[in-house]
């Protein structure tokens, strides 16, 4: 039986326009609504950590607009969180994305 490792993930909000961004770590058999792992309400320049077991996750960043509608900022491809490295994810403005925002992974 394979051994399961936990990984510390750091998330940083680098978008000055948005406070209270929610980050969902969505596994293949989950949706945002059923995601077991999330960081909720991350403000500008705030950083927070979460411990995730080894698995494949899609990271989805959303915020609630003034009508309490979830607006997608960005989502990653399915990522394997299984290396023995420190994972740091940032969300920031970019001109390279349809939404104008991008999640970046730093190792």
N, C-alpha and C positions, 0 to 999 in steps of 0.2 A: 504494500500500500504506500503510495507516495506521501512524503512528508509535506505538511502545509506550512508555509512561512507567512508571517505577517509583515507588511511593509508600511512604513510611515510615509504618508503623502502630505506634502505641503501645498496649499493653494494660496495665491496672492491675487487680489483684485487691483489692477492697474488702470481701471476705467474711472476717471473722475466724474463722469456724468451719472453714474449709477451707484446707488447704495443698495444694500440688501439683495445682492446677487445670490442665487441658489445654485449649487453645484451638485449634480446627481451622478453617481457612479453606477451605471446601468449594465448589468450582466446580460448575457445572450437571452436568458429566459425571463427577463424583467422589463418593465416599462418605467417611466418616470414615477408613476403613481405607486408602483410596487417595489421600487429600488430600496434595498436595505441600507445602502450607504449614501449619505449626503452631508453636505455642509450648507447650512441655511443662513441667509442674512449676512453675507460677507460685504463689509463696507469698503469704500475706496481706501487704498493703502493698508488694508487689514490683511493679516496672514493668519491662517488656521491650519491645523494638522488633523489628519484622520488616519486610523490604522485599517488597512485593507488586507484580507487574505489573498494569497496568490490566486489569480483568476484573470479572465478577460473582461474588460470594462470599456464602455463607451462613456466618455465624460461629456455631460451636457450642462451648459451654463445658461440660465434663464433669469429674468427679473419680472416682477409683477408691475405692470404699468398703472396709471391712475384709475383705470377701470377694473383693476384686479385681474387683468388678463395676462397670462404667462407669455412673455415675448422671448423667443430664442435668440441668444447672442451668438453661440457657436456650439458645435458638437464635434467630437473627434471620431476617427475611425475606431474600431474595436482594438483596444490596446492590451497587450499581455503584461500584466503587472506581476513579474516573477523574477526579475533580476535582483541581485543583492546590491542595489544602488539606492541613493536617496532621490526620490522623485519630487520635483518641484514643478507645479503647473501655474501658469499665469494666464490671466485673461486681459487683453489689451485692445486698443483701437488699431485698425489696419485698413489700408486701401486695397488689400489683396483678397477680400472676402465679400460675398454678397450682402452679408449683414453689417459689415463695417467693423466687425470684432473678430478676434482670433484667440483660441486657446493654444498656448505654447508649452512645450515640455522641455524642461531643463534637467540634465542629469548631473 
